[in-house]
Amino acid sequence: MPSTDHSATRRRLTYVAVGFVTPALVTLIAVVVQAMAIAELPAEVAVHWNASGDADRWGSPWTMVIGAIVVGLVSIGVSAVNYRQLREGTPGGTFRWVSTASAALATATAVIFAGTLVAQTDGDTASPVSLIGIAAIAALLVGAVGWYVQPTDPPAEPGRRVEPMGLAPGGRAVWLHTVTASRGILVVTALIFVFALICMLVAWMNGGSTSALWAAIAIVVITIAAISTIVAYHVRIDSTGLTVRSIAGLPRWHVPAHDIEDVSVIDVRAIGDFGGYGIRFSRGRMGIVLRSGTAVAITRTNSRPLVITIDDAATAAALLAAVSMRAREQ
């Protein structure tokens, strides 16, 4: 079974070994193999194949070398982006997934890029589709080892129980709030939207085909739909329970008061605990995570736990505890 050593030092070292050293090593091996093969290759080699398996694009052998290096650097970059939070002690199993995926990606592409050049040293330009299977096996093996050597993440810290809000008999209370993503997420989503819009305008201005224009429009619509799930949510807590609705109206969730078994306040690190922002699923929980910080954790009787990051989580949790207690007493 995988190790359960929760040492912070071992966690960092194995993350670096899997997410940094492994991609760098397999990329270096691929580049060395490619450099050795280039001496036996013509000035141009096949770099692309059509659906029939015939080469339809040619280029310098160094194109494949550059490709291997770029993917290797991207793999390392993915690990690097998350390393700072890991070093600061952020909990969560996402880091283990990130480093493992980086190592597996670098391995698969290294096999494909290096194998493609080696296969052409004898003049054969057939599609390297057979390399995909070999690359997948190599990536699976490296990924399995990388996953195994990293310690499992310690269990999540228990939430802070809250006292139900004092409500007078027959009294009613409503709590309304709009949860907004952090400034960084808003900037990134705005850039994504602008990029999608530019793609649509370029397709229209260049007189592209109708199908291309509709495809561009579809991309913009999908982008807007995706952005609406990570930008802002309206939250309402009343006698019926909890209602959460995105600014677009959908998606929407309602947790009836009688379905609430327990309520607590927890601290959430978006990347460490849920692997990112938006609607997330992790450790058997569903999360509506727009930022890191305090969150309300709801244990439900008929569904998986729900976590929602929110300002003034203590007040929201206290009211939820009160309405759920009243619902059980009725």
Backbone hydrogen bonds, N-H to C=O, Kabsch-Sander energy under -0.5 kcal/mol:
donor,donor_aa,acceptor,acceptor_aa,energy
3,S,148,Y,-0.8
11,R,7,S,-2.2
12,R,8,A,-2.1
13,L,9,T,-2.6
14,T,10,R,-2.5
15,Y,11,R,-1.5
16,V,12,R,-2.4
17,A,13,L,-2.5
18,V,14,T,-2.4
19,G,15,Y,-3.2
20,F,16,V,-2.1
21,V,16,V,-2.4
22,T,17,A,-1.8
24,A,20,F,-1.9
25,L,21,V,-2.7
26,V,22,T,-2.6
27,T,23,P,-1.9
28,L,24,A,-2.2
29,I,25,L,-2.4
30,A,26,V,-2.2
31,V,27,T,-2.4
32,V,28,L,-2.3
33,V,29,I,-2.5
34,Q,30,A,-2.5
35,A,31,V,-2.7
36,M,32,V,-2.0
37,A,33,V,-1.7
38,I,34,Q,-2.0
39,A,35,A,-0.7
40,E,37,A,-1.8
41,L,38,I,-1.7
45,V,59,G,-3.1
47,V,57,R,-2.6
48,H,57,R,-1.2
50,N,54,D,-2.6
53,G,50,N,-1.8
56,D,48,H,-2.0
57,R,48,H,-1.1
59,G,45,V,-2.3
63,T,60,S,-2.1
64,M,61,P,-1.0
65,V,61,P,-1.1
66,I,62,W,-2.8
67,G,63,T,-2.2
68,A,64,M,-2.2
69,I,65,V,-2.2
70,V,66,I,-2.8
71,V,67,G,-2.3
72,G,68,A,-2.1
73,L,69,I,-2.5
74,V,70,V,-2.5
75,S,71,V,-2.5
76,I,72,G,-2.1
77,G,73,L,-2.6
78,V,74,V,-2.2
79,S,75,S,-1.4
80,A,76,I,-2.5
81,V,77,G,-2.4
82,N,78,V,-0.9
83,Y,79,S,-0.9
83,Y,80,A,-0.6
84,R,80,A,-0.7
86,L,82,N,-1.6
87,R,83,Y,-2.9
88,E,84,R,-1.7
89,G,86,L,-1.6
90,T,85,Q,-2.4
94,T,272,G,-1.0
95,F,92,G,-0.7
97,W,93,G,-1.4
98,V,94,T,-2.6
99,S,95,F,-2.3
100,T,96,R,-1.8
101,A,97,W,-2.7
102,S,98,V,-2.3
103,A,99,S,-2.2
104,A,100,T,-2.4
105,L,101,A,-2.7
106,A,102,S,-2.3
107,T,103,A,-2.0
108,A,104,A,-2.5
109,T,105,L,-2.3
110,A,106,A,-2.0
111,V,107,T,-2.2
112,I,108,A,-2.0
113,F,109,T,-2.9
114,A,110,A,-2.3
115,G,111,V,-2.5
116,T,112,I,-2.1
117,L,113,F,-1.2
118,V,114,A,-2.4
119,A,115,G,-2.4
120,Q,116,T,-0.6
120,Q,117,L,-1.1
121,T,118,V,-1.5
123,G,120,Q,-1.6
124,D,119,A,-0.5
127,S,53,G,-1.0
130,S,127,S,-0.5
131,L,128,P,-1.7
132,I,128,P,-0.5
132,I,129,V,-1.3
133,G,129,V,-0.6
134,I,130,S,-1.2
135,A,131,L,-3.2
136,A,132,I,-2.5
137,I,133,G,-2.2
138,A,134,I,-2.5
139,A,135,A,-2.7
140,L,136,A,-2.3
141,L,137,I,-2.4
142,V,138,A,-2.6
143,G,139,A,-2.7
144,A,140,L,-2.3
145,V,141,L,-2.3
146,G,142,V,-2.7
147,W,143,G,-2.5
148,Y,144,A,-2.2
149,V,145,V,-2.3
150,Q,146,G,-0.7
152,T,3,S,-2.1
160,R,265,V,-3.2
161,R,159,G,-0.7
162,V,263,V,-0.7
165,M,318,A,-2.2
167,L,165,M,-0.7
171,G,168,A,-3.2
175,W,237,I,-2.6
177,H,235,V,-2.3
179,V,177,H,-0.5
179,V,233,Y,-2.9
180,T,178,T,-0.5
181,A,231,V,-2.9
182,S,290,L,-1.2
186,L,182,S,-2.1
187,V,183,R,-2.2
188,V,184,G,-2.2
189,T,185,I,-2.6
190,A,186,L,-2.0
191,L,187,V,-2.2
192,I,188,V,-2.2
193,F,189,T,-2.3
194,V,190,A,-2.5
195,F,191,L,-2.4
196,A,192,I,-2.3
197,L,193,F,-2.4
198,I,194,V,-2.5
199,C,195,F,-2.2
200,M,196,A,-1.8
201,L,197,L,-2.4
202,V,198,I,-2.7
203,A,199,C,-2.0
204,W,200,M,-1.9
205,M,201,L,-3.0
206,N,202,V,-2.1
207,G,204,W,-1.2
208,G,203,A,-2.1
213,L,209,S,-2.2
214,W,210,T,-2.6
215,A,211,S,-2.1
216,A,212,A,-2.1
217,I,213,L,-2.5
218,A,214,W,-2.5
219,I,215,A,-1.9
220,V,216,A,-1.9
221,V,217,I,-2.5
222,I,218,A,-2.7
223,T,219,I,-2.4
224,I,220,V,-2.5
225,A,221,V,-2.4
226,A,222,I,-2.6
227,I,223,T,-2.8
228,S,224,I,-2.2
229,T,225,A,-0.5
229,T,226,A,-1.1
230,I,227,I,-1.9
231,V,227,I,-0.9
232,A,228,S,-0.5
233,Y,179,V,-2.2
234,H,245,R,-3.5
235,V,177,H,-3.7
236,R,243,T,-2.5
237,I,175,W,-2.4
238,D,241,G,-2.1
241,G,238,D,-1.5
242,L,255,V,-2.3
243,T,236,R,-2.7
244,V,253,W,-2.7
245,R,234,H,-2.4
246,S,251,P,-2.2
247,I,228,S,-0.5
247,I,232,A,-1.5
249,G,246,S,-2.1
253,W,244,V,-3.0
255,V,242,L,-3.1
257,A,240,T,-1.8
259,D,256,P,-1.5
260,I,257,A,-1.3
261,E,259,D,-0.7
261,E,299,T,-3.1
262,D,299,T,-1.5
264,S,297,A,-2.0
265,V,160,R,-2.2
266,I,295,A,-2.3
268,V,293,G,-3.1
270,A,268,V,-0.6
273,D,269,R,-3.3
274,F,269,R,-0.7
274,F,270,A,-1.6
275,G,271,I,-1.3
276,G,270,A,-1.8
278,G,289,V,-3.7
280,R,278,G,-0.7
280,R,287,G,-3.0
282,S,285,R,-2.2
285,R,282,S,-2.1
286,M,305,P,-2.7
287,G,280,R,-3.5
288,I,307,V,-3.0
289,V,278,G,-2.7
289,V,287,G,-0.7
290,L,288,I,-0.7
293,G,268,V,-2.7
295,A,266,I,-2.4
296,V,308,I,-2.4
297,A,264,S,-2.9
297,A,295,A,-0.5
298,I,296,V,-0.5
298,I,306,L,-3.3
299,T,262,D,-2.7
299,T,297,A,-0.5
300,R,298,I,-0.6
301,T,259,D,-2.2
306,L,298,I,-2.4
307,V,286,M,-2.7
308,I,296,V,-2.0
309,T,288,I,-1.8
310,I,294,T,-1.8
313,A,310,I,-0.6
316,A,312,D,-1.8
317,A,313,A,-2.8
318,A,314,A,-2.3
319,L,315,T,-2.2
320,L,316,A,-2.2
321,A,317,A,-2.6
322,A,318,A,-1.8
323,V,319,L,-2.6
324,S,320,L,-2.3
325,M,321,A,-2.0
326,R,322,A,-2.2
327,A,323,V,-2.1
328,R,324,S,-1.9
329,E,325,M,-1.4
330,Q,326,R,-1.1
